[in-house]
Amino acid sequence: MDGSITRRIVAALVAGLLLAGGAAGAVAAQDEPPSAVSAVPVPPGRIEAAIGQLDGLAARFLEETGVPGMAIAVVHDDRVVYAKGFGVRRLGDPTPVDPDTVFQLASVSKSVGASVVARAVGERVASWDDPIVRYLPWFRLKSRSTTRQVTIADMYSHRSGLPDHAGDDLEPLGWSRREILRRLRYEPLSPFRAAYAYTNYGLTAAGIAVAEAARTPWAELSERLIYRPLGMRSTSSRFADYVKAPNRAYPHVRRDGRWVVNDQPLNPDRESPAGGVSSSVRDLAQWVRMMLNDGVYEGRRIIAPEALAAMVTPHAVATPPATLAARPGLYGLGLFVGTDASGRVYLSHSGSFEEGAATQVSMVPSARLGIVVLTNGEPLGVPEALAQTFLDLALVGHETADWWGILKPAFEAAYESPSPLAGRPRPERPRPARPARAYLGRYHSPYLGGARVVRRDGRLALVAGPARKVYPLEHWSGDTFTTGTGRLFGAVTFAGRGRDGRATAVTVESLNGSGLGTYRRRG
């Protein structure tokens, strides 16, 4: 399956659905400040009873969805109290998933990576408030003033003014990380720090800036500052390490209603701070222990309190409240931060690759409770629904909502094409296209780069970027063609008429999310 513009489906979706109505917490100790106190008690044995239901929950979700494999870990009171695998690592191979099976984390990498930055901040390698250009002097955005001011914290809280998922559409075209970050200068900007818009490459710029400050590649910095101190031996921020891991979960996608192995997993190295971590639930449980213990692991301080406090402080409104009575979804630095139905702080992040990974980490610090759910199937809402159901059972005693019933249709809707042509029948009497020679030739976009319209397999195709990505064109009507399937279905529209009758521009709808999807003729 082709990863494209909004491949990381669940970012704002989960913030709105989960953070605004999450699980309730435990009653705080009497000496805690009022802001940390919950009025909802958790009687002895309730958390243990909820843990006892996890086997059944996992079996239920795997059976209902067909997701091939899953691993779950639970941390409570600074101990790993549950760690199990379910299903298989790869369809057609009976080898089971276990707690040490390595999965791609997708956007849960943002939270893990933010802890890398937090430790670097605590060691005075950099500051959350340092401008990106201090360490990446070549980095530019459309506005000079925003370029000068945008900080590491701005990018980690998605409040730079860049549009949603800026730069993601350049990845399947084959551009390098440096070139994608360089081309962000063409993206239109909203007012600086005025709104939240989830950006993988904006956050990546911040992570790479910290790596430059440390004079250490990002993957090595992550290993040195977090993975090695926490004993996370199966964790890496390099795609090559995931691929060669002997106990790894293979990604799976649905084709015509059937689950199949995807032998071409997404390589997220270009955006490693945003999506490049691979790990097991046993390893991630150690990271959750450290987070829930205020940055301390096995008696050793890993992250300075001030740096961690900044990470879990809300910096942006990810999902405004839908009504006066609703809670907003808030975002800290690399993770969602909210209050649940009992007034407890709730920290979480989801991750998803359409190419076959879906993940969730959720923590309720006042209850000293956290859960990690990793799966090797395309995102359907399974990790999010399971984690939220568990927290309800553990901290309330019953499900506060039908989380699967809420999340399943929301995720299904995310797979639908936003194109106005989607779902419409092809015209029975389409207007004729111009002769093929009117469309053939070279085109160029400052943002997208070069493209060619060629004849391929008896029809027209647009070939774009260094990867020579092919967009087969099927005539719709007049100068409008279509390409892609499912959510990637969209129009490819030619415009203009030169002296020779040839089109002078072509717009690819699936690359036009920010209005930058038009190529101009060059030959």
N, C-alpha and C positions, 0 to 999 in steps of 0.2 A: 504494500500500500504506500502511496506516495505521500510523504510528509510535506506539508505546505503551510500556508499563511498562518492558520490558527490551529496548528497541530496540538498544542497543549490546551486541550479543551476545557479543563476543569477549574481554571484559576479563579475568576470572579464568581462563577457558578457555585462552587462549593462554599465560598465566603458567604454568599447570600443565603444559601439553603441550610448550612450547618451552623455557622457562627451566630446567626440571628436566632437560633432556637436549639442550642446545644444542651448537653446533659447537665444535670444539677450536681452540685458538689457537696462536700461534707461540712458539718458545723466546725468552725474554727475554734481554736483555743481562746480562752477568755482574755489572755494577755495580748492577743493580736489586735491591730488597729481595726476600726470599723470597716475600712475599705477592703479588708481581707476576710471579713466574716460572712458566712452563709447561714441562712436560717433553715436550711434543709439538712436534717441529720442523716448520717449513714450508719445504720446499726451494725454491730459486730456481725461478721459473716456474710454481709451482702456482697462485698467485692469478691470474696472467695466463691460464692454461689454463682456469680456472673462468669467468673473464670471457668467454672464447671460446665457452663453452657457453650463455651467457644467451639468445642469439637462439633457440636450439633449445628451451630451457626455456619461454620465453615462447610460442613457437608451439605447443608441446605443451599448455600449460595453456589457451590460448585455444581450441584445437581441441577439447579434451576437454570443456570446460565451456560453450563458447559465449559466455563473457564478451565483450562487444563490443570493449572497448579497454583498453590497459594502457600504462603508462610506467615505465621502470626507470632508476635512476641508481646508480652505484657510485663511492665515494670511497676512495682509497688513497694513503697518504703525502701527505696534504694536497692531492691533485689529484683532479679529476673525471675518472676514467679511462673512464667509460662513461655514456652518456645516450642513450636511444632510446625511441621510441614504437612501439606495435604496435596493429593493429586500427583501429577507427574511433571518432570522437568521438560519433557518433549513428547508430543503425541507420537505414538508408534514405538516408543521406548518405555518399558515399564519402570525404569529407574525413578524412585519417588523423590519428591521435594522433601528436604529436611531443614532444620534450623540454620544450617550452614550453606544452603543453596544461594548462589549469588544472582541477584536480580538487578536490572537497570532501574534506578530510582526515579528517572525523569525529574520533574520539578521539585520533588522532595530534596533534590540536590541544592536548591536555593537555601533551605534552612540549614543544612549541613555546612554549606559553603559560607553562610553568614556567620556561623560559629568560628570558622577559620579566620574570617576578617575580624571578628570580635576579639579573638586571642591576639591577633596582630596589633589591634588597637591597644589592648591592654599592655602589650610589650613596647608600645610607642613606635612601632614600625610605621604606622600611619594613624590618621584620625578619621572617624566617621565624617567629620566636617571638612576634610581636605577636598579641594577641587580635583576633578578627574584630570584636568590638564596639567596639574603639578607633576604627575607621573606619566601621563600620555600627552606630551606637548603637541602631537599631531592630531589629536582628537578635536572634532568640530561638530557643532550642531548648527541649525539654520540661523539662530540668533546669536550674535556675538556676546551679548550680555549673559545669555543662558550658558553659553560655552564657558565663559569665565567663572560663573558662579556654581554650576551644577556639581554636586558633591557625591562622594561615595554613598552617603546616606540617602540622597535624593534618588539615586539609581536603585538602591536596595529596597526603597519604599515605593518605587514606580510613580514618582511624582515629578519627573523631569520635564514633562510637557510633550515627550515623544508619544506618538499614537500607539494604540494597542498592538502588541506583537510587532513593533517596528523592526524591520530587518529580517524577519523570519522568511519572507518570500524570496529573499536572495539565497537562502541556504540550498534549496533543491537545484538552483541554477549553477551551483558549483563554486561560488565565491569563497575565498578564504576568510578566516576570522578577521584579520586586519582589514581586508577590503570591505567586508560587511560593516564593520565599525566605522570605517572611513566614509561609507556611503550614507550613514545616518544623517550626514549634514544636509541631505536633500529632503529629509522627512519634514512635513509641516509640524509646527509646534503649537500646542495649546499654551495658555498663560502659565508661566513657570510656577511650580508648586501649588497650583490651583486645583488640580484634579489628579485622580489615580488612573493610570493606564498601564496594564501589565506588559512588560517588555523583557524578553529573554536577553536580547543583545544590549540593552541599556544596563541591565544588571551585570552582564558579562564584562562590559567595559569597566565597571567599578571593581569587580574581582581581579581583573587583569591589572588594573592600576595598583592595587595592593600588592600583587605579585611583583610588579616592577619596583615598588617601594622597597620590597624585601630582597630584590635582586635574585629572585628564585622563581622558576616556573610554577604556575598555579598548582599542578598536580603534585609537585614535590613539596610545595608549601603546605598543602592540605595534609599530606602524609606526615610531615614533620610536626605541625602544630596540633593536629587533632587525631588522625588515625593511629599513629604510633603510640602516643601517650595513653590512648584509650584501649589499646590492644586490639584494634580493629584490623586484624591481619588479612581479612578477605575483602577489604574495602579499597577502592581506587577511584581516581578521577581521570583515568586513562581508558579509552575504549579497548585498546589492545589487551589490557589486563582482564577485562570482562570476557572478551572473546576466548582467551586462552585458559580461563578458569575451568578446572576439571569438573567442578560441581556447579554448573551454571544453568539457570532457567532460560530456555529458548523462547523468543517472542512468538505469539500466535495471533492470527487475525481471522475474521470470518469472511468466507467467500461463498456466496450463494447459500447462506444459512448454515454453512459447515465451518468448523474450526480447522485451520490448517497451520502448519509451521511456517513462520516467516524466516527464511534462511538469509535474509538481508536485513539484519537489525539496524536501527538507526545508529549512526556514528555521531555522537553529540560532542566530540572533542572541540569543535569550533566555539561552542557555548558551554564549555565545561562548568564554569561557576553556576550556570543556570540549570543545567540538565545532565551533567556528565558523570555523576557518581554511580558506581555499582557497589552493591553491598548485600549482606545477609541480615536476617532478623536478629541473629545472635550478636552481630557487630553493632547494628543500629540500637539494640537494647542498651549497649554500653553508652552510646551517645545520649540516649534518653535519660539514663541514670545521671549523667553529668549535668544535663540541662535542668532536670528536676531538683538537683542538689545545688542549685545556684552556682554552677560552674566548677564544682569540686568533684573529683573522682578518686575514690579509694584514698581519701584524706589529703589529696594533692590538689591545689588550686590550678585549674586549667585556664579559665577565663576570668579576667578581672571583673569584679561586681559591677563597676560603672559601665564597662563595655557591654556586658550582657544585659544590663538594665536598659541600655539604649536599644538593643536588638528587640526586646520584648515590649517596648513602649509603642503605642499606636502612633504612626506618622501620617497615615492617609486613610481616608474613608473609601474602602474598596466597594462597598455596596450601601448606598444611602438607605435609610429606613423607608419602607414602602408606606407605612402609616405612622401616625403620631405614637402609637403604642409599640411599634416594632423596634428591635435593637438593630443598630447598623453592623455591617461587616467591616472590620478595621484591619489595617495591615501595618506591621512593624517593619523590621529590617530583615527581609528574607523569610518571613512567616506571617500567617494570619493571626491576629490577636483579637479576642472578643470576650464578652461576658455571656455566661450561659443562663439558663432559666432560673438558677438559684443565685445569680450574681457572682458566680465564680469565674476567675480568669481561665480562659480556654485557649490554648495555643495549637495550631495545626498547619499542615500543608498537604496538598494532594499533588500527585504527579501522574502524567499520562503521555504516552507516545502512541499515536495511532498505529504505529508499526508493531505494537504488541506488548505494552507494559502499562500497568495501572497500580498506583501505590498511595499510601496514606500514613501519616504519623499524626497522632493526637495526644495532647498532654493537658492534664488538669493539675497545675502545681500545688494548689492548696490541699488536694487529696493525695499528692505524691504518687500519681497514677498516670501511666502512659501506655499507649498501644501502637504497635507498628503492624501494618498489613501490606504485604507485597504480593502481586499476582503477575502471571506471565501471559495475560490476554489483553486485547485492546480494551480501552476504557469504556466501561458500562455503568460505573457507579458502585461496583461491588466493594472495593476497599473502604470507600466512604460510608456506605450503608452499614457494613459490618462493624466498623469502628464506632460509629455513632450509636448503633444498637447496643453494643457492649457497654459503652459508657452510661447509657440510660439504665441498663440493668444493674450496673455496678453502683451507681450513685443515686438513682431514684427508686429502683426496684421494679420498674416496668418501662416499656417503650413509651416515650412521650409523643412519638409520631410514627407513622409508617414510612420509615426512611427509605426503604427500597421502593415503595410506591411513589415517593416524591422524586427520588433521584433517577430511577429508570427512565421515565419519559423525558426528563430534562436532558439526559445524556443521549437518548435516541434523537431528540430534536437537534442536538449539536452536530449530528452527522448529515443533516439535510443541507442541500446547497442553498445559499442565500440569493442565487441568481433569479431575477424576475422571469427567466425562461424555464426555470426548474418546474417540473410537473405539468408543463403545458404540452399539448400535442404539437408535433411538427406541422407546419402549414401544409394543407393539402395542395394549395396552389401557390408555392413560394415565388416571390419575384426572382427573376434569373440573376445569377451572379455575372460579374464581368468575365471576360476570358481570363484564363489562369495567368497569362503573362502580366495582367494588370496587378497581380498581387505578388508575384515572384520577385525576389531580390533581397538586398541587405537593409536592415533597419538598426536604429541605435537609440538608447535611452541613457542619459547621464547616470540614472539610478540603477537600472536593470542591466545595462551593458548592451552588448551586441546581440542581434538575432537575424535569422534568415528565414524567408518563406521559400520552401522547396517543394518539388514533387517527390512523394515517397509512397511506394506501394499503391500507385495508381490514384493518389489523391494528394491534396495539399497538406503540408505540415509546417508548423513554426518550430524552428530549432533555436534554442536560446542558451546563452551563458557559456562559461568555460566547460561545464559538464555536457554541453550539447543536448540539453534536455529537449525531448521531442513532444510537441503538442499536436497530435493528429487533428485535422480540421474537417468537420462535417458540415455541409452547407445547410443553413437554416432558411434564410431569405435575403435576397439582395446582397449587400456587402457583409452580412452577418453570418458567421459560422459558429459552431460550438465545439467544445473540447472537454475531455474529462468525464468522470462518472461520479455518482454520489455527491458528497459535499464539495468535491473539486470540479463539479460540472459548472461550466460558465460560458459566456459568449466571448468570441474573438471577432472584433468589429473593425473593418477597414474603413478609411475615410479619405477624403480629398481626391482630387483628380488633376494630375500634372498635365503638361502640354502633350505628353505621349499617351494620356489616358490612364496612366498607372496610379494606384493608390499612393498617397503620400504619408500615411500613418496607419498604425494598427494598435488597438487597445485590447489587452488581455484582461478580462474581467477578474480572473482569479489572482492576478498580480496587482490589482488596482485598488486594494483596500485603503491606501492612503492617497489615492489619486495620482499615483506615479506609475501606472501600468501602461502608458502609451509609448510606443516606439515610433521614431520618425525615420522616413526613408533616407538611405545613404547611397543606394545604388540599385 
